[in-house]
Amino acid sequence: MIAQENDQIVNSSTTGTTYVDSEIQFQPEPNAEYEYDLLISYSTESEAPDFRWRWQPETTGGVLFCSFTQAYVLAATGTFNSGAAIIQRRPGNTTDRVAGGNAGIATFLSAYDRGTFSTNAAPDLIKMQFAQNTSSADDTILRGGNQTRLLVQRIR
């Protein structure tokens, strides 16, 4: 298990829509296949600074992902504790994964990214990166502590 130890905050005055590295990083073994489960906890101050993430490298560094994701739709409406629209996707390797926001900075929202990935003979360090999907002065926070974590296991 790899945990995000600290909250990381992005907004338009820091990085905005430019991806930053999270603390979720590890070096996979060569010529292997893994199963993974990324459990994301995030907060947004308003609807505008929604959340997006990706794996780096996706296809460029000897790693090929097969992801299945679930998150709130962008600009989700409704009460988050009683249900809101979600999107379930099978994003391609170069497709951003997105999650909506607007519950307020004190509300911890969730997104999930599950699947498998395979490596070549010389895989690069794998990093989960994140950013605001829509640039905003309001904060978007990737939650640390006992919140965001990656469960990963070699299966071949």
C-alpha positions as CSV (number, residue, x, y, z in Angstrom):
1,M,0.0,0.0,0.0
2,I,1.2,3.5,-0.9
3,A,-0.5,6.4,1.0
4,Q,-0.7,10.1,0.3
5,E,0.7,11.3,3.6
6,N,-0.1,15.1,3.2
7,D,-2.9,17.2,1.8
8,Q,-1.8,18.8,-1.5
9,I,-3.6,22.0,-2.6
10,V,-3.7,23.4,-6.1
11,N,-5.5,26.5,-7.4
12,S,-5.1,29.0,-10.3
13,S,-2.4,31.0,-8.4
14,T,-0.3,27.9,-7.9
15,T,-0.6,25.3,-10.7
16,G,-4.2,25.4,-11.8
17,T,-4.7,23.0,-14.7
18,T,-1.0,22.0,-14.8
19,Y,-0.4,18.5,-13.5
20,V,1.6,18.1,-10.3
21,D,3.0,14.9,-8.8
22,S,1.2,13.4,-5.9
23,E,2.9,11.3,-3.2
24,I,1.5,8.2,-4.8
25,Q,4.6,6.9,-6.6
26,F,6.4,3.6,-7.0
27,Q,8.9,1.7,-9.1
28,P,7.4,-1.4,-10.7
29,E,9.4,-4.5,-11.6
30,P,10.3,-5.1,-15.3
31,N,8.2,-7.4,-17.5
32,A,5.4,-7.7,-14.9
33,E,1.7,-7.3,-14.6
34,Y,-0.1,-5.7,-11.7
35,E,-3.6,-5.2,-10.3
36,Y,-4.2,-1.9,-8.7
37,D,-6.9,0.0,-6.8
38,L,-6.5,3.8,-6.4
39,L,-8.8,5.3,-3.8
40,I,-8.9,9.0,-4.1
41,S,-10.2,11.5,-1.6
42,Y,-10.4,15.1,-2.6
43,S,-12.2,18.4,-1.8
44,T,-13.1,21.4,-3.8
45,E,-14.1,24.8,-2.6
46,S,-16.8,25.3,-5.3
47,E,-18.1,23.7,-8.5
48,A,-15.5,25.4,-10.7
49,P,-12.2,23.8,-9.4
50,D,-13.1,20.2,-10.2
51,F,-10.5,17.5,-10.1
52,R,-8.6,15.5,-12.7
53,W,-5.8,12.9,-12.5
54,R,-3.6,10.7,-14.6
55,W,-0.8,8.2,-14.4
56,Q,2.6,9.3,-15.5
57,P,4.0,7.7,-17.6
58,E,1.0,6.1,-19.2
59,T,2.4,4.7,-22.4
60,T,5.7,6.5,-22.7
61,G,7.7,4.9,-20.0
62,G,7.3,1.2,-20.4
63,V,3.9,1.0,-18.6
64,L,0.5,0.3,-20.2
65,F,-2.6,0.9,-18.1
66,C,-6.1,-0.7,-18.3
67,S,-8.2,1.6,-16.1
68,F,-11.8,1.5,-15.0
69,T,-12.8,4.7,-13.2
70,Q,-15.8,6.1,-11.2
71,A,-16.3,9.7,-10.0
72,Y,-18.8,12.4,-9.7
73,V,-19.7,14.0,-13.1
74,L,-18.4,17.5,-13.8
75,A,-20.8,20.1,-12.3
76,A,-22.6,17.4,-10.4
77,T,-25.8,18.7,-8.7
78,G,-27.6,17.4,-5.7
79,T,-26.7,16.6,-2.2
80,F,-23.5,14.5,-2.2
81,N,-24.5,12.6,0.9
82,S,-27.8,11.5,-0.6
83,G,-26.6,10.9,-4.2
84,A,-25.4,12.7,-7.2
85,A,-24.7,11.7,-10.8
86,I,-21.5,9.7,-11.4
87,I,-19.5,8.7,-14.4
88,Q,-18.1,5.2,-14.9
89,R,-15.5,5.1,-17.6
90,R,-12.9,3.0,-19.3
91,P,-10.5,5.8,-20.2
92,G,-7.7,5.3,-22.7
93,N,-4.1,5.7,-21.6
94,T,-3.9,9.3,-22.7
95,T,-7.4,10.3,-21.6
96,D,-7.6,12.5,-18.5
97,R,-9.7,11.1,-15.7
98,V,-12.1,13.8,-14.3
99,A,-14.2,14.2,-11.2
100,G,-16.7,16.9,-10.3
101,G,-16.8,19.0,-7.2
102,N,-18.9,21.7,-5.4
103,A,-19.5,20.2,-2.0
104,G,-17.3,22.7,-0.2
105,I,-13.8,22.4,1.2
106,A,-14.9,20.5,4.4
107,T,-16.6,17.7,2.4
108,F,-14.3,14.8,1.3
109,L,-15.4,13.4,-2.1
110,S,-14.2,10.1,-3.6
111,A,-13.1,8.9,-7.0
112,Y,-11.8,5.4,-7.9
113,D,-9.4,4.1,-10.5
114,R,-9.1,0.3,-10.7
115,G,-7.5,-2.0,-13.2
116,T,-4.3,-3.6,-14.3
117,F,-1.1,-2.4,-15.9
118,S,1.9,-4.2,-17.5
119,T,5.5,-3.1,-17.8
120,N,8.3,-3.6,-20.3
121,A,11.9,-4.5,-19.6
122,A,12.7,-1.0,-18.3
123,P,9.7,0.7,-16.7
124,D,9.8,4.2,-15.4
125,L,8.7,5.3,-12.0
126,I,4.9,5.4,-11.8
127,K,3.3,8.6,-10.5
128,M,-0.3,9.6,-9.9
129,Q,-0.6,13.3,-11.0
130,F,-3.5,15.6,-10.4
131,A,-4.7,19.1,-11.2
132,Q,-7.8,21.3,-11.4
133,N,-9.8,20.4,-14.5
134,T,-11.2,24.0,-14.7
135,S,-8.8,26.7,-13.5
136,S,-10.1,28.5,-10.4
137,A,-8.8,30.7,-7.6
138,D,-10.7,28.3,-5.3
139,D,-8.7,25.4,-3.8
140,T,-8.7,21.8,-5.0
141,I,-7.2,19.4,-2.4
142,L,-5.9,15.9,-2.8
143,R,-6.5,14.5,0.7
144,G,-3.6,12.9,2.6
145,G,-3.5,11.2,6.0
146,N,-5.6,8.1,6.0
147,Q,-7.5,9.2,2.9
148,T,-5.9,8.7,-0.6
149,R,-4.1,5.4,-1.2
150,L,-3.0,3.0,-3.8
151,L,-3.3,-0.8,-3.3
152,V,-1.1,-2.6,-5.8
153,Q,-0.2,-6.3,-6.2
154,R,1.9,-8.1,-8.8
155,I,-0.2,-10.8,-10.5
156,R,2.3,-12.0,-13.1
